Amino acid sequence: MTKLSSTLIMAQVMVERMRRKDRDALRKNRVFLTELMQQLPIVAEYLHSEKILSTQMVEEMKTEGTREKQIATLLDILPKKGPRAFGCLVAALVHTRQDNIARGLDSKTATELIEKRQQLQRADTENKEAVESMTVNDDQPTEEVIAVDEHVVMYLPVYIPRSALNCNTLHLWGC
């Protein structure tokens, strides 16, 4: 094997591994995570949707007996899943409202994600208040999907008065 090919192989291995500081954070917080992490099925599915965990890995975790063993299995798998795995775990914890655990792992990232979630909640509240202040017919609301970023999707109710439904309105909405 030439020196160049061994360097390329080493570079590939380094790219696929989690950053040292992230691995250290998982190792140092292992007991903390094992004791406090909740909603593991949702966290695992979130990581699966982000292509951090395979279906087989999620199933393997589910077969472990206790919640603590399932978390230990997850913590054993994550460092081998590349540089995105740690950030996705923090995002999954914020998604499941385990903010203190997320902040304990990565304060900066967790705070940014929590602020985004709070902004979306305020926008949702403002939207609900605006909708409630409208005169609404008997029509059922439809839902409009708004993608904020790759981790957050918001469903906002959109009320359409029956009188506003015509060919031009439906054409504008892609119907």
C-alpha positions as CSV (number, residue, x, y, z in Angstrom):
1,M,0.0,0.0,0.0
2,T,1.4,3.4,-0.9
3,K,1.7,6.3,1.4
4,L,-0.9,8.2,-0.6
5,S,-3.5,5.4,-0.4
6,S,-3.0,4.9,3.3
7,T,-3.4,8.7,3.8
8,L,-6.7,8.6,1.8
9,I,-8.0,5.7,3.9
10,M,-7.1,7.5,7.1
11,A,-8.8,10.7,5.9
12,Q,-12.0,8.7,5.1
13,V,-12.0,7.1,8.6
14,M,-11.6,10.6,10.1
15,V,-14.5,12.0,8.1
16,E,-16.8,9.2,9.2
17,R,-16.1,9.5,12.9
18,M,-17.7,11.9,15.4
19,R,-15.6,14.8,16.5
20,R,-13.5,14.1,19.6
21,K,-15.2,16.8,21.7
22,D,-18.6,15.4,20.8
23,R,-17.5,11.9,21.7
24,D,-16.0,13.2,25.0
25,A,-19.3,15.0,25.7
26,L,-21.3,11.7,25.2
27,R,-18.8,9.8,27.4
28,K,-18.7,12.3,30.2
29,N,-22.5,12.6,30.2
30,R,-23.3,8.9,29.8
31,V,-24.7,8.4,33.4
32,F,-26.6,11.7,33.1
33,L,-28.1,10.6,29.8
34,T,-28.9,7.1,31.0
35,E,-30.7,8.4,34.1
36,L,-32.7,11.3,32.5
37,M,-33.3,10.7,28.8
38,Q,-36.9,10.0,28.1
39,Q,-39.0,9.4,25.0
40,L,-36.3,7.1,23.5
41,P,-38.5,5.7,20.8
42,I,-39.1,9.2,19.4
43,V,-35.4,10.2,19.8
44,A,-34.5,7.0,17.9
45,E,-37.1,7.6,15.1
46,Y,-35.8,11.2,14.8
47,L,-32.2,9.9,14.4
48,H,-33.5,7.4,11.9
49,S,-35.3,10.1,9.9
50,E,-32.0,12.0,9.8
51,K,-30.3,8.9,8.4
52,I,-28.1,8.6,11.5
53,L,-29.6,5.2,12.6
54,S,-30.6,2.5,10.2
55,T,-33.9,0.6,10.7
56,Q,-31.8,-2.4,11.9
57,M,-30.2,-0.2,14.6
58,V,-33.5,1.1,15.8
59,E,-34.9,-2.5,16.0
60,E,-31.7,-3.6,17.8
61,M,-32.3,-0.9,20.4
62,K,-35.9,-1.9,20.9
63,T,-34.9,-5.5,21.7
64,E,-32.9,-4.4,24.7
65,G,-34.7,-5.1,27.9
66,T,-34.7,-1.9,29.9
67,R,-34.8,1.8,29.0
68,E,-31.3,2.2,30.4
69,K,-29.9,-0.7,28.2
70,Q,-31.6,0.9,25.2
71,I,-29.9,4.3,25.9
72,A,-26.6,2.5,26.5
73,T,-26.9,0.8,23.1
74,L,-27.7,4.2,21.5
75,L,-24.7,5.8,23.1
76,D,-22.5,3.0,21.9
77,I,-23.7,3.4,18.3
78,L,-23.7,7.2,18.0
79,P,-19.9,7.8,18.0
80,K,-19.5,5.6,15.0
81,K,-22.2,7.4,13.0
82,G,-20.2,10.4,11.8
83,P,-19.9,14.1,12.6
84,R,-23.7,14.8,12.2
85,A,-24.8,12.3,14.8
86,F,-24.1,14.5,17.9
87,G,-25.9,17.5,16.5
88,C,-28.8,15.4,15.5
89,L,-29.0,13.9,19.0
90,V,-29.1,17.4,20.5
91,A,-31.9,18.3,18.0
92,A,-33.8,15.2,18.9
93,L,-33.6,16.1,22.5
94,V,-34.9,19.6,21.8
95,H,-37.6,18.1,19.6
96,T,-38.8,16.0,22.5
97,R,-38.6,19.0,24.9
98,Q,-35.7,17.6,26.9
99,D,-34.1,21.0,26.8
100,N,-31.9,20.6,30.0
101,I,-30.4,17.4,28.7
102,A,-29.7,19.1,25.3
103,R,-28.1,22.1,27.0
104,G,-26.0,19.8,29.1
105,L,-24.5,18.2,25.9
106,D,-24.1,21.3,23.7
107,S,-25.4,24.6,25.2
108,K,-24.9,26.7,22.1
109,T,-26.7,24.4,19.6
110,A,-29.4,23.6,22.1
111,T,-30.1,27.2,22.8
112,E,-30.3,28.1,19.1
113,L,-32.8,25.2,18.5
114,I,-34.9,26.1,21.5
115,E,-35.1,29.7,20.3
116,K,-36.2,28.5,16.9
117,R,-38.9,26.4,18.5
118,Q,-40.1,29.3,20.7
119,Q,-40.3,31.6,17.6
120,L,-42.4,29.0,15.8
121,Q,-44.7,28.7,18.9
122,R,-45.1,32.5,19.0
123,A,-45.9,32.5,15.3
124,D,-48.4,29.7,15.8
125,T,-50.1,31.5,18.6
126,E,-50.3,34.7,16.6
127,N,-51.7,32.8,13.7
128,K,-54.3,31.2,15.9
129,E,-55.3,34.5,17.4
130,A,-55.6,36.0,13.9
131,V,-57.7,33.1,12.7
132,E,-60.0,33.3,15.8
133,S,-60.5,37.0,15.2
134,M,-61.9,36.2,11.6
135,T,-65.5,35.5,10.9
136,V,-65.4,31.8,10.1
137,N,-68.0,29.8,8.2
138,D,-68.9,26.2,8.9
139,D,-66.1,25.2,6.6
140,Q,-63.4,22.9,8.1
141,P,-59.9,24.4,8.0
142,T,-57.4,23.0,5.6
143,E,-53.7,22.8,6.5
144,E,-50.9,24.7,4.8
145,V,-47.4,23.2,5.3
146,I,-44.6,25.7,5.9
147,A,-41.1,24.3,6.0
148,V,-38.9,26.5,8.3
149,D,-35.7,24.5,8.0
150,E,-34.7,20.9,7.5
151,H,-35.7,20.0,11.1
152,V,-38.9,21.9,11.6
153,V,-42.2,21.8,9.7
154,M,-45.2,23.8,10.8
155,Y,-48.8,23.1,9.9
156,L,-50.9,26.2,9.9
157,P,-54.7,26.1,9.6
158,V,-56.0,28.1,6.7
159,Y,-59.7,29.0,6.7
160,I,-61.3,29.6,3.3
161,P,-64.7,31.1,3.2
162,R,-67.0,29.1,1.0
163,S,-67.7,32.2,-1.1
164,A,-63.9,32.6,-1.9
165,L,-63.7,29.1,-3.4
166,N,-63.8,29.5,-7.2
167,C,-61.7,28.4,-10.1
168,N,-59.2,31.3,-9.7
169,T,-58.6,30.6,-6.0
170,L,-58.1,26.9,-6.5
171,H,-55.7,27.6,-9.4
172,L,-53.6,29.9,-7.3
173,W,-53.2,27.1,-4.7
174,G,-52.2,24.6,-7.3
175,C,-55.5,22.7,-7.4
